Amino acid sequence: MSARRITRALRRKGVVARCTAERLMAELGLEGVIRGRPHRTAVPEPSAPRPPDLLDRDFTASWPDQL
C-alpha cells in the first residue's frame, strides 16, 4: 500500500497528515507495492551507427598493463 492509501485509511479513524503516514511506514519498514513491469525508455538499435570517437582514444595494447 502506498502512503496515500494509508493516509486515507488513517484519516477515516482520525486526523493524520501524509508526512506522518510516510514517517510511520518508514519506521515500520513498510513500502508500497509497485505493480506491473517497469517501463523501458531507451532501447538501443543494434544496427544504428555509433557516434564518432572525437577524442581519438587508442585502447590497443601490445602487452598487458601497457595503457
Secondary structure, 3 states (H helix, E strand, C coil): CCHHHHHHHHHHHCCCCHHHHHHHHHHHCCCCCCCCCCCCCCCCCCCCCCCCCCCCCCCCCCCCCCC
